[in-house]
């Protein structure tokens, strides 16, 4: 009979457990289905949604601020690089202009030196030509003087025989048959 009692007790315990579970389940369902619990659930869902939404908005705002800060940083970097490039270009341009100016001054100096050399050569040539002309004029004057002296001597010595030959003056030898007028023509 002990076994039967034990089996009955087991059955009773199982039945009690089942009923208790059923009662708890029913009680929970009733409470879950009650307006107060439904309202609390909705409130908590809404709070959760709002919190999630606020978190998403805050995260988006944070990401937007970070993106704006990154964009500003990139713009500042690009502006700095442009300014550095502009400075480099200006410096290069200044150096090129300075180099061109130096080259132009050097070329001008060379041109002036060449001009001075040419002027000196021209003056030297003019001086040589002037001296040559002066020598020719002096030679011509000397020839005239010599001819005049010869003519004077011939006229004074009547028919004296004087022979004189000057190849550079193209003078003809004089003799008793020479004509003084031909020498006068040479003097002219």
PASEBA-1860 file (N, C-alpha, C; in nm, 3 decimals):
! residues 188
1> XXXXXXXX> 0.080/-0.116/0.000/0.000/0.000/0.000/0.085/0.125/0.000 ~ 0.203/0.113/0.036/0.298/0.225/0.038/0.328/0.275/-0.101 ~ 0.323/0.178/-0.188/0.351/0.220/-0.323/0.235/0.294/-0.382 ~ 0.121/0.250/-0.355/0.001/0.315/-0.405/-0.005/0.456/-0.350 ~ 0.027/0.472/-0.227/0.022/0.604/-0.164/0.127/0.696/-0.227 ~ 0.237/0.637/-0.249/0.344/0.716/-0.312/0.304/0.757/-0.452 ~ 0.242/0.668/-0.526/0.197/0.699/-0.661/0.089/0.804/-0.655 ~ -0.001/0.793/-0.557/-0.108/0.893/-0.544/-0.049/1.030/-0.508
9> XXXXXXXX> 0.049/1.025/-0.421/0.111/1.151/-0.382/0.182/1.216/-0.502 ~ 0.242/1.132/-0.578/0.309/1.183/-0.699/0.207/1.244/-0.794 ~ 0.096/1.174/-0.812/-0.009/1.225/-0.900/-0.064/1.355/-0.845 ~ -0.081/1.359/-0.715/-0.135/1.479/-0.653/-0.036/1.596/-0.669 ~ 0.088/1.566/-0.650/0.190/1.670/-0.664/0.195/1.723/-0.808 ~ 0.187/1.631/-0.902/0.188/1.670/-1.043/0.066/1.755/-1.076 ~ -0.050/1.711/-1.023/-0.175/1.785/-1.049/-0.167/1.922/-0.986 ~ -0.111/1.929/-0.865/-0.100/2.057/-0.796/-0.005/2.149/-0.873
17> XXXXXXXX> 0.104/2.093/-0.915/0.201/2.172/-0.991/0.138/2.223/-1.119 ~ 0.062/2.134/-1.186/-0.003/2.173/-1.311/-0.104/2.283/-1.287 ~ -0.184/2.269/-1.183/-0.287/2.369/-1.152/-0.223/2.501/-1.111 ~ -0.119/2.486/-1.032/-0.050/2.606/-0.988/0.008/2.680/-1.109 ~ 0.073/2.606/-1.198/0.128/2.667/-1.320/0.019/2.730/-1.402 ~ -0.093/2.658/-1.413/-0.207/2.709/-1.491/-0.258/2.836/-1.428 ~ -0.267/2.837/-1.296/-0.318/2.953/-1.225/-0.224/3.071/-1.244 ~ -0.094/3.042/-1.231/0.005/3.149/-1.249/-0.003/3.202/-1.391
25> XXXXXXXX> -0.011/3.110/-1.489/-0.019/3.150/-1.629/-0.142/3.235/-1.653 ~ -0.254/3.190/-1.598/-0.380/3.264/-1.615/-0.369/3.401/-1.552 ~ -0.311/3.403/-1.432/-0.295/3.527/-1.359/-0.205/3.622/-1.439 ~ -0.096/3.567/-1.491/-0.003/3.649/-1.571/-0.072/3.700/-1.695 ~ -0.148/3.612/-1.763/-0.221/3.654/-1.884/-0.320/3.763/-1.852 ~ -0.390/3.747/-1.742/-0.488/3.849/-1.703/-0.420/3.982/-1.676 ~ -0.307/3.971/-1.602/-0.236/4.095/-1.569/-0.176/4.156/-1.697 ~ -0.122/4.068/-1.784/-0.066/4.119/-1.909/-0.174/4.182/-1.995
33> XXXXXXXX> -0.289/4.126/-1.993/-0.400/4.178/-2.074/-0.470/4.294/-2.007 ~ -0.435/4.323/-1.885/-0.502/4.434/-1.816/-0.457/4.566/-1.879 ~ -0.545/4.666/-1.868/-0.517/4.798/-1.927/-0.393/4.861/-1.865 ~ -0.379/4.844/-1.740/-0.267/4.906/-1.669/-0.134/4.851/-1.721 ~ -0.125/4.717/-1.734/-0.002/4.655/-1.782/0.021/4.691/-1.929 ~ -0.086/4.684/-2.009/-0.075/4.721/-2.151/-0.026/4.865/-2.165 ~ -0.083/4.950/-2.082/-0.043/5.091/-2.084/0.104/5.104/-2.045 ~ 0.145/5.029/-1.943/0.285/5.033/-1.899/0.378/4.979/-2.009
41> XXXXXXXX> 0.333/4.870/-2.073/0.413/4.813/-2.183/0.428/4.915/-2.295 ~ 0.315/4.976/-2.332/0.319/5.078/-2.439/0.409/5.194/-2.400 ~ 0.392/5.235/-2.270/0.476/5.345/-2.223/0.624/5.309/-2.233 ~ 0.656/5.188/-2.190/0.796/5.145/-2.194/0.846/5.129/-2.338 ~ 0.758/5.076/-2.425/0.796/5.065/-2.568/0.822/5.203/-2.626 ~ 0.729/5.297/-2.594/0.747/5.433/-2.646/0.874/5.496/-2.590 ~ 0.896/5.474/-2.459/1.019/5.527/-2.399/1.142/5.467/-2.467 ~ 1.135/5.336/-2.489/1.247/5.268/-2.556/1.268/5.321/-2.697
49> XXXXXXXX> 1.153/5.338/-2.769/1.163/5.392/-2.906/1.220/5.534/-2.904 ~ 1.165/5.615/-2.809/1.213/5.753/-2.800/1.362/5.757/-2.766 ~ 1.400/5.671/-2.669/1.540/5.666/-2.630/1.627/5.622/-2.749 ~ 1.578/5.519/-2.820/1.651/5.471/-2.938/1.659/5.580/-3.043 ~ 1.544/5.648/-3.068/1.540/5.757/-3.166/1.636/5.869/-3.125 ~ 1.628/5.906/-2.994/1.717/6.012/-2.944/1.864/5.972/-2.959 ~ 1.891/5.845/-2.929/2.029/5.796/-2.945/2.074/5.803/-3.091 ~ 1.981/5.760/-3.182/2.013/5.765/-3.325/2.035/5.909/-3.369
57> XXXXXXXX> 1.943/5.999/-3.325/1.957/6.141/-3.360/2.088/6.197/-3.305 ~ 2.117/6.163/-3.178/2.242/6.211/-3.117/2.363/6.157/-3.193 ~ 2.356/6.028/-3.229/2.467/5.968/-3.304/2.483/6.035/-3.441 ~ 2.367/6.056/-3.508/2.371/6.123/-3.639/2.428/6.265/-3.625 ~ 2.381/6.335/-3.519/2.430/6.470/-3.495/2.582/6.468/-3.470 ~ 2.623/6.369/-3.390/2.765/6.354/-3.360/2.845/6.327/-3.488 ~ 2.792/6.235/-3.571/2.859/6.201/-3.697/2.861/6.321/-3.791 ~ 2.748/6.396/-3.792/2.741/6.516/-3.877/2.845/6.618/-3.832
65> XXXXXXXX> 2.853/6.641/-3.701/2.953/6.735/-3.648/3.095/6.689/-3.681 ~ 3.116/6.557/-3.667/3.249/6.503/-3.699/3.279/6.522/-3.848 ~ 3.176/6.497/-3.934/3.195/6.513/-4.079/3.221/6.660/-4.112 ~ 3.145/6.752/-4.047/3.167/6.895/-4.070/3.306/6.938/-4.024 ~ 3.345/6.885/-3.907/3.479/6.918/-3.856/3.586/6.866/-3.952 ~ 3.565/6.744/-4.004/3.661/6.686/-4.100/3.664/6.769/-4.228 ~ 3.544/6.811/-4.273/3.536/6.893/-4.395/3.608/7.026/-4.374 ~ 3.584/7.088/-4.255/3.652/7.215/-4.225/3.804/7.194/-4.219
73> XXXXXXXX> 3.845/7.081/-4.159/3.988/7.051/-4.151/4.048/7.035/-4.291 ~ 3.974/6.961/-4.377/4.021/6.940/-4.514/4.027/7.072/-4.590 ~ 3.923/7.156/-4.573/3.921/7.287/-4.639/4.039/7.373/-4.592 ~ 4.062/7.370/-4.459/4.174/7.447/-4.405/4.306/7.394/-4.461 ~ 4.317/7.262/-4.469/4.439/7.201/-4.524/4.456/7.240/-4.671 ~ 4.344/7.231/-4.747/4.350/7.266/-4.890/4.386/7.414/-4.907 ~ 4.325/7.501/-4.821/4.356/7.644/-4.828/4.504/7.668/-4.797 ~ 4.553/7.598/-4.693/4.694/7.612/-4.656/4.784/7.567/-4.771
81> XXXXXXXX> 4.748/7.453/-4.833/4.828/7.402/-4.946/4.824/7.499/-5.063 ~ 4.702/7.558/-5.090/4.691/7.657/-5.198/4.778/7.779/-5.169 ~ 4.773/7.825/-5.042/4.853/7.942/-5.005/5.002/7.911/-5.020 ~ 5.043/7.790/-4.976/5.183/7.752/-4.991/5.222/7.744/-5.139 ~ 5.130/7.687/-5.221/5.156/7.678/-5.365/5.165/7.817/-5.426 ~ 5.072/7.907/-5.386/5.076/8.045/-5.436/5.208/8.112/-5.398 ~ 5.251/8.089/-5.272/5.377/8.148/-5.227/5.494/8.093/-5.309 ~ 5.490/7.960/-5.335/5.596/7.899/-5.415/5.597/7.956/-5.556
89> XXXXXXXX> 5.475/7.971/-5.615/5.465/8.026/-5.751/5.515/8.170/-5.755 ~ 5.477/8.249/-5.652/5.523/8.388/-5.646/5.675/8.393/-5.632 ~ 5.728/8.306/-5.546/5.874/8.302/-5.526/5.945/8.261/-5.655 ~ 5.889/8.158/-5.722/5.948/8.115/-5.849/5.941/8.227/-5.952 ~ 5.825/8.295/-5.957/5.808/8.406/-6.052/5.908/8.517/-6.020 ~ 5.925/8.546/-5.890/6.020/8.650/-5.849/6.162/8.611/-5.890 ~ 6.196/8.483/-5.869/6.330/8.437/-5.906/6.352/8.445/-6.056 ~ 6.248/8.405/-6.134/6.259/8.411/-6.280/6.277/8.556/-6.325
97> XXXXXXXX> 6.195/8.647/-6.268/6.206/8.789/-6.303/6.345/8.843/-6.267 ~ 6.393/8.804/-6.148/6.526/8.849/-6.104/6.633/8.797/-6.199 ~ 6.620/8.670/-6.237/6.717/8.610/-6.329/6.712/8.680/-6.465 ~ 6.589/8.705/-6.514/6.574/8.774/-6.643/6.629/8.916/-6.636 ~ 6.606/8.982/-6.521/6.657/9.118/-6.504/6.810/9.117/-6.505 ~ 6.869/9.019/-6.432/7.015/9.009/-6.431/7.070/8.982/-6.571 ~ 7.004/8.888/-6.642/7.048/8.856/-6.778/7.036/8.978/-6.869 ~ 6.925/9.053/-6.853/6.906/9.173/-6.936/7.015/9.276/-6.905
105> XXXXXXXX> 7.047/9.293/-6.775/7.152/9.388/-6.738/7.288/9.344/-6.793 ~ 7.315/9.212/-6.783/7.441/9.160/-6.838/7.447/9.181/-6.989 ~ 7.334/9.153/-7.057/7.330/9.172/-7.202/7.347/9.320/-7.237 ~ 7.281/9.407/-7.160/7.294/9.551/-7.184/7.440/9.595/-7.165 ~ 7.503/9.541/-7.058/7.644/9.574/-7.033/7.732/9.527/-7.149 ~ 7.707/9.403/-7.196/7.784/9.350/-7.310/7.761/9.436/-7.434 ~ 7.633/9.473/-7.457/7.601/9.557/-7.574/7.672/9.692/-7.565 ~ 7.671/9.751/-7.444/7.738/9.880/-7.426/7.889/9.867/-7.448
113> XXXXXXXX> 7.947/9.758/-7.394/8.091/9.735/-7.415/8.122/9.718/-7.563 ~ 8.037/9.640/-7.633/8.056/9.619/-7.777/8.043/9.751/-7.852 ~ 7.942/9.832/-7.813/7.922/9.962/-7.876/8.046/10.050/-7.855 ~ 8.099/10.048/-7.730/8.220/10.128/-7.702/8.337/10.081/-7.786 ~ 8.351/9.947/-7.798/8.459/9.892/-7.881/8.443/9.937/-8.026 ~ 8.320/9.928/-8.078/8.295/9.969/-8.216/8.321/10.118/-8.235 ~ 8.279/10.198/-8.136/8.304/10.343/-8.143/8.454/10.371/-8.145 ~ 8.528/10.297/-8.060/8.673/10.316/-8.054/8.737/10.279/-8.188
121> XXXXXXXX> 8.694/10.164/-8.243/8.746/10.122/-8.375/8.712/10.226/-8.481 ~ 8.588/10.277/-8.476/8.545/10.377/-8.574/8.631/10.504/-8.562 ~ 8.654/10.549/-8.436/8.737/10.668/-8.416/8.880/10.645/-8.462 ~ 8.930/10.524/-8.433/9.066/10.492/-8.477/9.076/10.495/-8.629 ~ 8.975/10.437/-8.696/8.973/10.438/-8.843/8.964/10.580/-8.895 ~ 8.876/10.659/-8.831/8.862/10.799/-8.874/8.993/10.875/-8.855 ~ 9.061/10.846/-8.742/9.188/10.914/-8.715/9.293/10.872/-8.818 ~ 9.297/10.741/-8.849/9.391/10.693/-8.951/9.360/10.759/-9.085
129> XXXXXXXX> 9.230/10.764/-9.121/9.191/10.826/-9.249/9.226/10.975/-9.248 ~ 9.203/11.042/-9.135/9.234/11.185/-9.125/9.385/11.208/-9.140 ~ 9.464/11.123/-9.071/9.610/11.138/-9.081/9.658/11.111/-9.223 ~ 9.599/11.007/-9.285/9.637/10.976/-9.423/9.603/11.094/-9.515 ~ 9.483/11.149/-9.494/9.441/11.264/-9.575/9.537/11.382/-9.552 ~ 9.573/11.401/-9.423/9.664/11.509/-9.388/9.800/11.488/-9.455 ~ 9.847/11.362/-9.451/9.975/11.331/-9.515/9.968/11.357/-9.665 ~ 9.854/11.314/-9.727/9.837/11.336/-9.871/9.837/11.485/-9.901
137> XXXXXXXX> 9.764/11.562/-9.818/9.759/11.707/-9.839/9.898/11.769/-9.821 ~ 9.971/11.721/-9.717/10.107/11.774/-9.695/10.197/11.738/-9.812 ~ 10.186/11.611/-9.860/10.267/11.570/-9.976/10.233/11.657/-10.098 ~ 10.104/11.679/-10.117/10.061/11.760/-10.230/10.115/11.903/-10.218 ~ 10.105/11.958/-10.094/10.155/12.094/-10.072/10.307/12.098/-10.094 ~ 10.376/11.994/-10.046/10.522/11.987/-10.066/10.555/11.981/-10.215 ~ 10.477/11.901/-10.288/10.499/11.891/-10.433/10.479/12.027/-10.499 ~ 10.371/12.096/-10.457/10.345/12.229/-10.514/10.461/12.323/-10.485
145> XXXXXXXX> 10.505/12.321/-10.358/10.617/12.409/-10.319/10.743/12.377/-10.399 ~ 10.769/12.247/-10.412/10.888/12.205/-10.485/10.879/12.249/-10.631 ~ 10.762/12.230/-10.690/10.743/12.272/-10.829/10.758/12.424/-10.845 ~ 10.701/12.493/-10.745/10.711/12.640/-10.752/10.858/12.684/-10.746 ~ 10.934/12.617/-10.655/11.076/12.650/-10.642/11.149/12.618/-10.772 ~ 11.119/12.501/-10.829/11.184/12.461/-10.954/11.152/12.560/-11.067 ~ 11.025/12.597/-11.071/10.985/12.693/-11.176/11.060/12.825/-11.158 ~ 11.071/12.869/-11.032/11.140/12.994/-11.005/11.287/12.984/-11.047
153> XXXXXXXX> 11.349/12.872/-11.012/11.491/12.852/-11.047/11.506/12.851/-11.199 ~ 11.415/12.781/-11.266/11.424/12.772/-11.412/11.407/12.909/-11.477 ~ 11.315/12.984/-11.423/11.293/13.115/-11.483/11.414/13.206/-11.462 ~ 11.479/13.192/-11.346/11.593/13.279/-11.317/11.715/13.235/-11.397 ~ 11.730/13.109/-11.422/11.853/13.065/-11.489/11.835/13.052/-11.639 ~ 11.743/13.113/-11.694/11.720/13.113/-11.839/11.732/12.976/-11.899 ~ 11.836/12.946/-11.967/11.846/12.815/-12.034/11.946/12.724/-11.968 ~ 11.956/12.738/-11.835/12.048/12.648/-11.764/11.989/12.508/-11.763
161> XXXXXXXX> 12.084/12.416/-11.775/12.035/12.277/-11.781/12.031/12.219/-11.638 ~ 11.908/12.187/-11.591/11.893/12.121/-11.459/11.807/11.997/-11.483 ~ 11.862/11.891/-11.444/11.781/11.769/-11.457/11.747/11.720/-11.316 ~ 11.619/11.699/-11.301/11.575/11.656/-11.169/11.459/11.558/-11.188 ~ 11.471/11.453/-11.126/11.363/11.355/-11.146/11.308/11.314/-11.009 ~ 11.180/11.332/-10.997/11.112/11.288/-10.872/10.998/11.196/-10.916 ~ 11.017/11.071/-10.896/10.918/10.975/-10.947/10.782/10.988/-10.877 ~ 10.784/11.015/-10.748/10.655/11.023/-10.678/10.575/11.145/-10.720
169> XXXXXXXX> 10.646/11.254/-10.766/10.576/11.374/-10.809/10.546/11.372/-10.957 ~ 10.601/11.273/-11.028/10.584/11.258/-11.172/10.638/11.380/-11.246 ~ 10.754/11.426/-11.201/10.817/11.541/-11.267/10.898/11.493/-11.386 ~ 10.900/11.571/-11.491/10.976/11.537/-11.612/11.113/11.604/-11.603 ~ 11.216/11.542/-11.659/11.349/11.606/-11.656/11.346/11.735/-11.739 ~ 11.417/11.832/-11.689/11.421/11.962/-11.756/11.543/11.970/-11.849 ~ 11.524/12.039/-11.956/11.637/12.060/-12.049/11.612/12.188/-12.127 ~ 11.701/12.224/-12.216/11.685/12.348/-12.291/11.559/12.347/-12.376
177> XXXXXXXX> 11.511/12.226/-12.409/11.392/12.222/-12.495/11.264/12.212/-12.413 ~ 11.274/12.200/-12.278/11.154/12.183/-12.194/11.074/12.310/-12.192 ~ 10.946/12.292/-12.174/10.855/12.404/-12.168/10.813/12.425/-12.023 ~ 10.834/12.544/-11.968/10.802/12.573/-11.828/10.651/12.568/-11.806 ~ 10.575/12.595/-11.906/10.428/12.596/-11.888/10.374/12.458/-11.853 ~ 10.442/12.351/-11.901/10.393/12.216/-11.867/10.408/12.190/-11.718 ~ 10.515/12.251/-11.656/10.531/12.235/-11.511/10.427/12.315/-11.436 ~ 10.392/12.428/-11.489/10.287/12.507/-11.425/10.155/12.433/-11.426
185> XXXX> 10.130/12.360/-11.534/10.006/12.281/-11.541/10.007/12.170/-11.436 ~ 10.125/12.111/-11.413/10.135/12.007/-11.310/10.108/12.064/-11.172 ~ 10.154/12.188/-11.148/10.135/12.251/-11.018/9.988/12.274/-10.990 ~ 9.913/12.303/-11.096/9.770/12.327/-11.080/9.706/12.203/-11.027
END
